[in-house]
Amino acid sequence: MEIFSNQPLRSNPHIAIFSSTKVGNFVVTTPLLRGMKEKYPHCTLDFFGSEITKDFEIHSPYIDWRFSLYTDNPDFLETLAQAVRQRCEVAGSYDLAINCDEFSEINLVTVTAIRPTYVAGGALSEDFRLKLDASHDPVQKIISDPDWNSREFIQRHQEILSSNYISEIFCRIAYVETDFFKLELPSKQPNFLVPDVIISVTATRPAKMWPVSYWKQVIKWCESQGLTVGLVGSSPKIQQTLYYSNNTEADLLKETSLIDLRGKTSLTELAGTCRQAKVCITLDSGLLHIAAAVGCPTVAIFGNDADGDGASPIRLWAPRQPHVKIALSDFKCTICQEHHFKNKFCLVENHPCMTHLAPQIVINYLKELLEID
């Protein structure tokens, strides 16, 4: 197993890509998936993902086979070993494995265990004792850089990267040239009338939450314009497990005309909902990346200022499409960055990065996107 430095592969290589459990993480791998098929048109591309993103994975035109690494299957190890053996019987041993989440222990172990000829994005030594050292490789050492979100990151790797965007980083470590900012998702027609506006108000990190009173003002403005507004997301039970709400959803459903669509869609149907909606309003969450991928006009609520400092690693994750408008705060705070965004809650009293992002900023973007005077 060697570090990948763009060595030639077989004419019909067997390639594995490893992702994670989060919806947004899958969406930002789609340029890499497309780019691999462009670079190696006769490749067999296996995808190791999760039960959460399975619906997108099985409907992706670029994935030939997929497996859930993130699952509660009690027979997981036996199933994984059997699946890998069968895949190698079908397509030969793995020529290349690309790890898109080197912080995941199971990714590191499984990437190493399938014994690819070449590896990109992080693996272990063949005896599983140490991280595979890529410090000598100018491209692969990007992965071990401690701060992908900073301006200094681009300066350190300016000969390789043109942006901090996560999709470009994934493509660069695989030596793929494609449109790094073009996201793609399969979609399906939902079985309900799609509201004019769809919103998502929860996040995995409470530090990214926007005040419920601000959401109410935006929803009331939409109502004043005769626009219907739908709340999308996982079912309430799953939302409580995976996301932080702090009763925001319940309060909004009780006090506004918000239509509750949580748990009413699969991921592909959620993408279809975004395709039909007039506009989407969302925090830095999975819905943001889905809406960006399918072309839905979107207002993204970030607790970051114009310099990029704030609650989210915005340089790394913010979509670059012109139909996505980034609503920024006028409060500068670097506390989350100093904690490498590992703090779950805001560490500053009164959550100023979000409270300084006034509802009128979002409403002004809505007027622009909806062409309302």
Summary of the structure (lengths in Angstrom):
residues: 373
radius of gyration: 21.1
end to end distance: 60.3
largest distance: 64.6
contacts: 1262
relative contact order: 0.12
helix: 38%
strand: 15%
